[in-house]
């Protein structure tokens, strides 16, 4: 996965998966409420339909770590706010599963 945002970043950005184009990718970082910045907290991918996925490891060590997957999508149509979340994010979740190939790497189909 890291290859997709390092040595193969130029190939990754602009490529398409399930008809959605990857427009940006990189290391995920965030700024906490106290202003501190936590860098290299995972990997993010942004798509041309406004969706974004972030994947990161959670845990204190390399053994028994949990893979966290965050999926969101910018929606400007206020009529869609009441849609069922699982149904609304079904397409971006499918993108994430295909792109990241989590089932292949972890050998599981469910949490």
N, C-alpha and C positions, 0 to 999 in steps of 0.2 A: 504493500500500500504506500509506504513512504516513497518508493520509486516514482509513483504517479505525481508527486508534488516536488520531487528533486530532479533526478536525472532525466525523467520522462515528462516533465511539466509541460514543455512545449507541444508534446504529442497529446497530452491529456486535455489541455485547454483547447477548445474548438472541436473536440471529438463529440460524437453523439451516442446516446444510449437510450433505447426505447423511444426514439424520436425527440429527445430533449438534448439540447446542446450544453456542454459544460463551458461556462463563461469565466469561471475563476476557480482556483484551488490553491491551498496552501496550509501552513501551520496555523492551528487554531490557538488564539490567545484571548484573554479577557481582562478587563479592568474591574477590580473589586470596588466595593463601596468606599473603602478607605483610600482609593486611588492607586493601590499597588497593582502591578501588571503581572499576570501569570502567563508566561510564554510557553510555546511548544506543548500545549495541553491536548493535542490531538490533530486531526486532519479535517479540513472542510472542503466541500465542493458546492459551488453555486451553479444553478441552471438557468437557462433563458426564460423559463416559465415562472421565475420568482421563487422557486423552491431551493432549499439549502439542506445539506446533510452534514453532520459533524459526527465523527467517530473518535472515541478515545478510550484508553484503558483507565479503569478506576480500581484503586487498591494500593496497599502499602508496599507490595513487593511484586516480583515477576510471577510468582506462583499463586494461583487462585485469583488472579485479577479478573475483574468483570469488564466486558466490552460494553460501553455505553454508546448508544446510537440516538442521535437527536435529529428529528426531521421537522422542518417548518416550511411554510410557504406564505409569501406576501400575497394578501388578497385585498384588493381595493373595492370590490363589490360588496357593500354592506349587507346585501340580501343573502350572501353565502355564509354569514357569520353563524347562523343557527344550524348549518348542516352538521351531520354526524361526523365527528372528528376522524374516526377510523375510516369511514368511506371517503371523506374529503382528501385525506393524506394517503390513500391507497396507492395512487400512482407514484408519488415521491418515495414511498417506502419500497415499492417495487424497483425503482431506480437504484436505491441504496443497496438492496439485496443483490441485484445483478452486478452493479459496479464493484462493490466491496467483496463479493463472493464469500460472505461470512459462513454460509453453510459448508462450503468446501474447506475452509480453514479450521473451523471448530468442530465439524462433524456432527452438527445438530441442526434440526429444523425448527425447534422451539426453544424458548428460554429455559 
